[in-house]
Amino acid sequence: MACDTAHTTFVTGAAGFIGTELVKELADRGHHVLGLANSADEANRLRRIGATAVMGDLLVPGSWQDEAGADWVFHLPPHPSPSFHLIPKRPAAIAAARVLMDAHLLDAVASAATRRVVYVGDARCYGATGPRPITEDEPLPSRGTDCLTPALDRLDGYVVSGLPIVTALPGWVYGNAAWFRQRVIEPIVSGRRVVHFGNGGPWVSPIHVRDCARALVHLAEHGAVGGRYFVVNSDPVRMNEFAATFARLAKRPLRVWCMPAAAARVAGRAPFVGDGLRDAVLSNSRLRGSGFRFLYPTLEQGLQQIVGELDHE
């Protein structure tokens, strides 16, 4: 089992929302972090947060693969959110691209002495769960338009061949960036309306981005090879609670534009839309059973941290 000592660590998607927080967490622990970047802007961002930038594109084989055989590898390739506007051929094309990116990385790692690969997907690939939490043992949907399922189905073959892969499936990751800043923080702070669909929105399982990054590092140390782990906190929330709770803690008025749930089908650019307005409630018992402890176990605590951070901007 890997131990929490300084490792050489390779991170794909290092300049993304979760990847940025992960790089900071690894650098703070003294790891030598190599972050894959496909532009000069991404490379500069990675250098500023303590990583060594490796130029390359997951879709294209190249010299970056020589750097991939690190002690630890975290694979966070981009995964698009589900959309009602996907044309029939697009999910298949996205799935094929994901499989190709995985192959370029995992085939390069296969010949190295990598001690752990943490493969990061998206728990929403399990689709609508209903209001009761599901575990990782629930079978993935055999049909539908999810773009990640074909890639997850291929991981067992890599594990059987000897790659030490642990799969992490985050739920709704929130923090002071990305969708949460664009769809919640900025509208509320500026006095604009936040769009809500339906009565309270769907039930979702959230996790603060810092806890998400910490959980990924924890799984590199303690996750079971071949295992899948939902990376979510213990308390599911209604989607509309994100904005309502943030506004209350920030002492700002909440201006809401309420629309029927059915209107989500024609509101592709709305500032706050739940993915498909479906309940997706996930159990974190496996993650907690591995010994992980949360800094922000509830949405209230996580949003308090974000409000405090905004006060110092």
VOPAGU-2260 file (C-alpha; in pm, 1 decimal, decimal comma):
REM VOPAGU-2260
SITE   aa  ch    i         X         Y         Z
SITE  MET   A    0       0,0       0,0       0,0
SITE  ALA   A    1     122,0     349,9     -78,9
SITE  CYS   A    2     224,3     565,9     211,9
SITE  ASP   A    3     197,8     941,7     260,0
SITE  THR   A    4     557,3    1026,8     176,2
SITE  ALA   A    5     683,6    1250,5    -101,3
SITE  HIS   A    6     612,7    1095,8    -440,6
SITE  THR   A    7     657,4    1197,6    -797,7
SITE  THR   A    8     297,5    1246,3    -908,9
SITE  PHE   A    9     153,1    1291,8   -1257,5
SITE  VAL   A   10    -184,4    1466,8   -1290,8
SITE  THR   A   11    -395,8    1496,9   -1604,2
SITE  GLY   A   12    -660,5    1768,8   -1606,9
SITE  ALA   A   13    -432,9    1948,5   -1363,0
SITE  ALA   A   14    -550,8    2297,6   -1459,2
SITE  GLY   A   15    -919,9    2213,1   -1415,4
SITE  PHE   A   16   -1148,3    2282,3   -1119,9
SITE  ILE   A   17   -1069,6    1966,5    -922,8
SITE  GLY   A   18    -721,0    1929,0   -1070,0
SITE  THR   A   19    -608,8    2270,7    -946,0
SITE  GLU   A   20    -713,2    2189,1    -590,0
SITE  LEU   A   21    -550,2    1846,6    -616,0
SITE  VAL   A   22    -219,4    1996,0    -732,5
SITE  LYS   A   23    -224,2    2236,9    -436,9
SITE  GLU   A   24    -295,2    1950,8    -195,2
SITE  LEU   A   25     -14,0    1736,3    -335,6
SITE  ALA   A   26     234,3    2025,1    -342,6
SITE  ASP   A   27     149,9    2112,5      18,9
SITE  ARG   A   28     236,6    1753,3     111,4
SITE  GLY   A   29     576,6    1782,3     -50,8
SITE  HIS   A   30     509,1    1583,4    -366,9
SITE  HIS   A   31     686,5    1661,2    -692,3
SITE  VAL   A   32     383,3    1724,7    -912,6
SITE  LEU   A   33     390,8    1696,4   -1290,7
SITE  GLY   A   34      77,3    1851,7   -1440,3
SITE  LEU   A   35     -31,5    1788,5   -1798,4
SITE  ALA   A   36    -105,5    2116,3   -1978,7
SITE  ASN   A   37    -216,6    2170,4   -2337,2
SITE  SER   A   38    -162,3    2546,6   -2353,3
SITE  ALA   A   39      81,4    2809,1   -2232,4
SITE  ASP   A   40    -188,6    2961,2   -2008,7
SITE  GLU   A   41    -249,3    2626,1   -1839,5
SITE  ALA   A   42     123,8    2573,2   -1795,9
SITE  ASN   A   43     163,7    2912,6   -1629,1
SITE  ARG   A   44    -128,4    2844,6   -1394,7
SITE  LEU   A   45      24,8    2512,9   -1292,3
SITE  ARG   A   46     363,2    2667,2   -1220,8
SITE  ARG   A   47     199,8    2927,7    -998,6
SITE  ILE   A   48      44,3    2659,3    -777,2
SITE  GLY   A   49     356,7    2449,2    -740,4
SITE  ALA   A   50     353,7    2199,9   -1029,5
SITE  THR   A   51     595,7    2132,3   -1311,0
SITE  ALA   A   52     407,3    2172,0   -1638,2
SITE  VAL   A   53     428,6    1891,6   -1894,6
SITE  MET   A   54     303,2    2000,7   -2234,1
SITE  GLY   A   55      77,9    1757,7   -2416,6
SITE  ASP   A   56    -271,0    1649,9   -2514,2
SITE  LEU   A   57    -433,8    1327,7   -2393,0
SITE  LEU   A   58    -581,0    1275,9   -2738,0
SITE  VAL   A   59    -239,3    1278,3   -2904,6
SITE  PRO   A   60      49,6    1041,2   -2820,3
SITE  GLY   A   61     370,5    1226,2   -2747,5
SITE  SER   A   62     667,0    1285,8   -2522,2
SITE  TRP   A   63     431,0    1360,3   -2232,6
SITE  GLN   A   64     377,6     984,1   -2202,0
SITE  ASP   A   65     740,3     947,3   -2089,7
SITE  GLU   A   66     655,5    1155,4   -1781,7
SITE  ALA   A   67     337,2     963,2   -1700,7
SITE  GLY   A   68     510,4     672,5   -1528,7
SITE  ALA   A   69     525,2     846,6   -1191,6
SITE  ASP   A   70     482,9     691,7    -844,0
SITE  TRP   A   71     124,7     812,3    -834,7
SITE  VAL   A   72     -95,4     901,8   -1132,0
SITE  PHE   A   73    -421,3    1096,4   -1105,0
SITE  HIS   A   74    -631,1    1085,9   -1421,4
SITE  LEU   A   75    -886,3    1367,6   -1442,4
SITE  PRO   A   76    -969,4    1406,0   -1811,8
SITE  PRO   A   77   -1253,1    1645,2   -1896,2
SITE  HIS   A   78   -1601,5    1494,9   -1879,5
SITE  PRO   A   79   -1887,3    1706,2   -2019,0
SITE  SER   A   80   -2201,0    1745,2   -1813,8
SITE  PRO   A   81   -2510,5    1574,1   -1952,4
SITE  SER   A   82   -2720,8    1792,0   -2177,6
SITE  PHE   A   83   -3064,9    1769,7   -2329,5
SITE  HIS   A   84   -2912,9    1922,1   -2642,3
SITE  LEU   A   85   -2669,4    1641,7   -2725,6
SITE  ILE   A   86   -2739,3    1513,8   -3073,8
SITE  PRO   A   87   -2748,7    1132,4   -3104,0
SITE  LYS   A   88   -2395,8    1095,5   -3245,7
SITE  ARG   A   89   -2225,2    1330,9   -2999,9
SITE  PRO   A   90   -2232,7    1109,4   -2686,9
SITE  ALA   A   91   -2076,0     826,0   -2886,0
SITE  ALA   A   92   -1802,9    1058,9   -3012,0
SITE  ILE   A   93   -1733,6    1188,3   -2660,1
SITE  ALA   A   94   -1721,2     832,5   -2525,3
SITE  ALA   A   95   -1476,2     729,7   -2797,8
SITE  ALA   A   96   -1254,4    1027,8   -2716,4
SITE  ARG   A   97   -1258,0     936,4   -2347,2
SITE  VAL   A   98   -1159,0     576,4   -2421,8
SITE  LEU   A   99    -876,5     702,2   -2644,6
SITE  MET   A  100    -746,3     941,2   -2376,6
SITE  ASP   A  101    -753,4     660,6   -2120,2
SITE  ALA   A  102    -563,3     427,6   -2352,3
SITE  HIS   A  103    -290,7     684,4   -2424,1
SITE  LEU   A  104    -231,4     730,9   -2051,4
SITE  LEU   A  105    -286,4     381,3   -1913,8
SITE  ASP   A  106     -88,7     206,3   -2185,7
SITE  ALA   A  107     204,7     437,9   -2109,3
SITE  VAL   A  108     175,3     372,8   -1736,2
SITE  ALA   A  109     152,1      -5,3   -1783,5
SITE  SER   A  110     524,9     -37,7   -1845,2
SITE  ALA   A  111     623,3     180,2   -1548,2
SITE  ALA   A  112     659,2     111,8   -1175,9
SITE  THR   A  113     355,3     320,4   -1085,1
SITE  ARG   A  114     228,3     239,7    -736,5
SITE  ARG   A  115    -122,4     376,7    -773,3
SITE  VAL   A  116    -348,5     517,2   -1044,9
SITE  VAL   A  117    -650,3     715,0    -923,9
SITE  TYR   A  118    -897,7     727,2   -1211,5
SITE  VAL   A  119   -1146,0    1011,2   -1162,8
SITE  GLY   A  120   -1484,5     984,7   -1329,3
SITE  ASP   A  121   -1825,3    1133,6   -1253,6
SITE  ALA   A  122   -2083,0     972,1   -1026,1
SITE  ARG   A  123   -2362,0    1108,7   -1244,3
SITE  CYS   A  124   -2290,0     828,1   -1489,7
SITE  TYR   A  125   -2514,6     616,2   -1263,3
SITE  GLY   A  126   -2808,6     826,5   -1376,2
SITE  ALA   A  127   -3123,5     883,7   -1173,4
SITE  THR   A  128   -3111,0     693,5    -844,9
SITE  GLY   A  129   -3431,4     802,5    -675,2
SITE  PRO   A  130   -3435,5     956,1    -325,9
SITE  ARG   A  131   -3258,3     664,1    -152,1
SITE  PRO   A  132   -2877,0     646,7    -167,4
SITE  ILE   A  133   -2714,9     383,9    -386,1
SITE  THR   A  134   -2374,5     221,9    -335,5
SITE  GLU   A  135   -2096,3     164,3    -583,8
SITE  ASP   A  136   -2220,8    -192,7    -630,8
SITE  GLU   A  137   -2522,7     -64,7    -823,4
SITE  PRO   A  138   -2478,0    -167,1   -1188,1
SITE  LEU   A  139   -2406,1     107,1   -1435,1
SITE  PRO   A  140   -2690,0     177,7   -1679,0
SITE  SER   A  141   -2655,3     -50,9   -1977,9
SITE  ARG   A  142   -2818,2     200,5   -2210,3
SITE  GLY   A  143   -2851,5     572,7   -2240,0
SITE  THR   A  144   -2638,7     863,3   -2353,4
SITE  ASP   A  145   -2382,0     873,6   -2073,1
SITE  CYS   A  146   -2035,3     928,9   -2213,1
SITE  LEU   A  147   -1834,3     773,6   -1928,5
SITE  THR   A  148   -1982,1     423,3   -1902,9
SITE  PRO   A  149   -1781,8     268,7   -2191,9
SITE  ALA   A  150   -1457,6     396,1   -2038,3
SITE  LEU   A  151   -1542,1     259,7   -1692,8
SITE  ASP   A  152   -1630,0     -75,9   -1844,1
SITE  ARG   A  153   -1276,1    -102,9   -1983,7
SITE  LEU   A  154   -1097,8     -41,9   -1653,5
SITE  ASP   A  155   -1138,5    -399,9   -1528,6
SITE  GLY   A  156    -916,8    -521,6   -1811,1
SITE  TYR   A  157    -638,3    -286,3   -1704,7
SITE  VAL   A  158    -672,8    -398,4   -1341,8
SITE  VAL   A  159    -653,8    -765,5   -1443,0
SITE  SER   A  160    -338,6    -687,4   -1641,4
SITE  GLY   A  161    -177,1    -552,9   -1324,0
SITE  LEU   A  162    -239,8    -177,9   -1318,8
SITE  PRO   A  163    -311,9     -60,6    -959,2
SITE  ILE   A  164    -621,9     143,9   -1046,0
SITE  VAL   A  165    -861,5     291,8    -790,4
SITE  THR   A  166   -1171,9     460,0    -935,0
SITE  ALA   A  167   -1308,3     776,0    -772,3
SITE  LEU   A  168   -1652,5     905,6    -870,1
SITE  PRO   A  169   -1721,0    1256,3    -735,3
SITE  GLY   A  170   -2075,3    1384,5    -706,1
SITE  TRP   A  171   -2161,0    1757,1    -722,6
SITE  VAL   A  172   -1827,8    1927,3    -651,5
SITE  TYR   A  173   -1864,5    2290,3    -542,9
SITE  GLY   A  174   -1620,0    2564,0    -446,8
SITE  ASN   A  175   -1514,0    2920,2    -520,5
SITE  ALA   A  176   -1468,2    2857,6    -894,0
SITE  ALA   A  177   -1621,4    2691,9   -1200,0
SITE  TRP   A  178   -1998,9    2633,6   -1208,8
SITE  PHE   A  179   -2060,5    2741,6    -849,4
SITE  ARG   A  180   -1895,8    3077,9    -893,3
SITE  GLN   A  181   -2063,4    3139,3   -1230,1
SITE  ARG   A  182   -2411,2    3017,1   -1142,2
SITE  VAL   A  183   -2441,0    3100,4    -772,1
SITE  ILE   A  184   -2177,3    3338,1    -633,5
SITE  GLU   A  185   -2162,7    3594,2    -913,6
SITE  PRO   A  186   -2541,6    3631,1    -964,4
SITE  ILE   A  187   -2611,1    3663,6    -592,5
SITE  VAL   A  188   -2324,4    3904,2    -521,1
SITE  SER   A  189   -2418,6    4122,6    -817,8
SITE  GLY   A  190   -2790,8    4118,4    -739,7
SITE  ARG   A  191   -2892,0    3917,6   -1045,4
SITE  ARG   A  192   -3147,3    3638,2   -1042,7
SITE  VAL   A  193   -3057,5    3273,4    -995,6
SITE  VAL   A  194   -3269,3    3038,2   -1202,4
SITE  HIS   A  195   -3444,3    2757,6   -1013,9
SITE  PHE   A  196   -3632,1    2476,8   -1182,3
SITE  GLY   A  197   -3906,4    2284,8   -1011,4
SITE  ASN   A  198   -3998,6    2271,2    -644,0
SITE  GLY   A  199   -3664,7    2261,7    -466,6
SITE  GLY   A  200   -3477,1    2093,2    -747,8
SITE  PRO   A  201   -3350,1    1734,5    -749,6
SITE  TRP   A  202   -3170,5    1567,6    -462,6
SITE  VAL   A  203   -2794,2    1558,3    -522,1
SITE  SER   A  204   -2488,1    1447,0    -325,5
SITE  PRO   A  205   -2236,3    1733,9    -293,3
SITE  ILE   A  206   -1874,5    1760,9    -182,8
SITE  HIS   A  207   -1652,3    2063,1    -128,2
SITE  VAL   A  208   -1369,6    2077,8    -381,8
SITE  ARG   A  209   -1102,9    2070,1    -110,6
SITE  ASP   A  210   -1253,0    1757,7      43,8
SITE  CYS   A  211   -1271,1    1608,8    -305,1
SITE  ALA   A  212    -897,7    1668,6    -359,2
SITE  ARG   A  213    -815,3    1531,6     -14,5
SITE  ALA   A  214   -1026,1    1223,3     -83,6
SITE  LEU   A  215    -837,8    1154,2    -407,4
SITE  VAL   A  216    -506,0    1163,6    -223,4
SITE  HIS   A  217    -653,4     944,4      49,5
SITE  LEU   A  218    -761,1     687,6    -208,4
SITE  ALA   A  219    -408,7     682,1    -353,5
SITE  GLU   A  220    -292,1     582,1      -6,8
SITE  HIS   A  221    -576,2     362,8     115,4
SITE  GLY   A  222    -807,1     274,6    -172,8
SITE  ALA   A  223    -844,4     -89,4    -276,5
SITE  VAL   A  224    -707,6    -170,8    -620,6
SITE  GLY   A  225   -1001,1    -235,5    -852,8
SITE  GLY   A  226   -1240,7     -60,1    -614,7
SITE  ARG   A  227   -1488,3     217,6    -692,5
SITE  TYR   A  228   -1560,3     496,8    -446,1
SITE  PHE   A  229   -1829,8     763,9    -449,1
SITE  VAL   A  230   -1666,1    1090,7    -341,2
SITE  VAL   A  231   -1954,4    1273,4    -172,9
SITE  ASN   A  232   -2038,3    1392,3     175,6
SITE  SER   A  233   -2299,2    1230,2     398,3
SITE  ASP   A  234   -2588,5    1473,1     351,5
SITE  PRO   A  235   -2770,6    1496,5      18,0
SITE  VAL   A  236   -2931,8    1832,8     -53,1
SITE  ARG   A  237   -3190,1    1978,7    -285,0
SITE  MET   A  238   -3024,8    2152,0    -578,7
SITE  ASN   A  239   -3185,8    2484,7    -490,7
SITE  GLU   A  240   -3023,8    2474,8    -145,3
SITE  PHE   A  241   -2686,9    2574,6    -293,9
SITE  ALA   A  242   -2807,2    2925,1    -376,9
SITE  ALA   A  243   -3039,9    2966,1     -78,5
SITE  THR   A  244   -2775,9    2864,2     175,0
SITE  PHE   A  245   -2502,0    3071,8      14,4
SITE  ALA   A  246   -2722,7    3383,7       7,4
SITE  ARG   A  247   -2813,6    3338,8     375,2
SITE  LEU   A  248   -2453,2    3290,8     488,0
SITE  ALA   A  249   -2327,3    3578,1     270,7
SITE  LYS   A  250   -2609,3    3800,4     403,0
SITE  ARG   A  251   -2721,5    3880,1      51,9
SITE  PRO   A  252   -3074,5    3883,9     -87,5
SITE  LEU   A  253   -3165,3    3588,0    -303,6
SITE  ARG   A  254   -3345,9    3683,6    -620,9
SITE  VAL   A  255   -3487,2    3377,7    -793,7
SITE  TRP   A  256   -3637,0    3320,6   -1131,7
SITE  CYS   A  257   -3859,2    3016,5   -1080,5
SITE  MET   A  258   -3942,7    2805,4   -1380,9
SITE  PRO   A  259   -4129,3    2476,6   -1420,9
SITE  ALA   A  260   -3907,3    2169,5   -1424,3
SITE  ALA   A  261   -4009,7    2098,0   -1781,8
SITE  ALA   A  262   -3858,7    2431,0   -1888,2
SITE  ALA   A  263   -3509,7    2289,3   -1828,6
SITE  ARG   A  264   -3535,3    2128,5   -2171,2
SITE  VAL   A  265   -3526,4    2467,0   -2338,7
SITE  ALA   A  266   -3299,8    2655,1   -2095,2
SITE  GLY   A  267   -2960,3    2525,8   -2194,1
SITE  ARG   A  268   -2781,5    2848,7   -2102,9
SITE  ALA   A  269   -2963,9    2919,1   -1778,0
SITE  PRO   A  270   -2735,4    3022,6   -1489,5
SITE  PHE   A  271   -2837,3    2738,8   -1259,1
SITE  VAL   A  272   -2968,5    2415,2   -1404,7
SITE  GLY   A  273   -2967,0    2075,3   -1236,7
SITE  ASP   A  274   -2838,8    1808,3   -1473,8
SITE  GLY   A  275   -3157,7    1660,5   -1609,1
SITE  LEU   A  276   -3341,9    1748,9   -1286,0
SITE  ARG   A  277   -3307,5    1394,2   -1158,9
SITE  ASP   A  278   -3243,7    1268,3    -807,4
SITE  ALA   A  279   -2889,6    1133,5    -771,8
SITE  VAL   A  280   -2824,9    1030,7    -412,0
SITE  LEU   A  281   -2508,1     838,2    -334,3
SITE  SER   A  282   -2371,5     658,3     -27,9
SITE  ASN   A  283   -2021,2     742,2      92,2
SITE  SER   A  284   -2000,6     444,7     330,2
SITE  ARG   A  285   -1715,9     286,7     133,2
SITE  LEU   A  286   -1510,3     608,1     138,6
SITE  ARG   A  287   -1570,9     659,9     510,4
SITE  GLY   A  288   -1495,0     294,6     574,3
SITE  SER   A  289   -1149,1     347,0     425,7
SITE  GLY   A  290   -1079,1     600,8     701,0
SITE  PHE   A  291   -1147,3     928,4     521,5
SITE  ARG   A  292   -1267,2    1221,1     731,4
SITE  PHE   A  293   -1424,0    1537,6     590,5
SITE  LEU   A  294   -1323,3    1895,6     661,2
SITE  TYR   A  295   -1666,3    2011,4     540,4
SITE  PRO   A  296   -1912,0    1727,1     603,7
SITE  THR   A  297   -2218,7    1942,7     533,2
SITE  LEU   A  298   -2310,4    2198,9     268,2
SITE  GLU   A  299   -2348,9    2461,7     541,3
SITE  GLN   A  300   -1990,1    2413,8     658,0
SITE  GLY   A  301   -1854,1    2411,0     305,2
SITE  LEU   A  302   -2033,5    2729,9     210,3
SITE  GLN   A  303   -1914,4    2898,6     529,7
SITE  GLN   A  304   -1559,1    2836,1     409,4
SITE  ILE   A  305   -1636,8    2988,2      68,2
SITE  VAL   A  306   -1798,5    3296,8     222,5
SITE  GLY   A  307   -1493,2    3344,3     445,5
SITE  GLU   A  308   -1266,4    3317,4     143,3
SITE  LEU   A  309   -1470,9    3576,2     -45,7
SITE  ASP   A  310   -1443,2    3816,8     247,0
SITE  HIS   A  311   -1066,4    3816,9     199,4
SITE  GLU   A  312   -1062,2    3864,2    -179,7
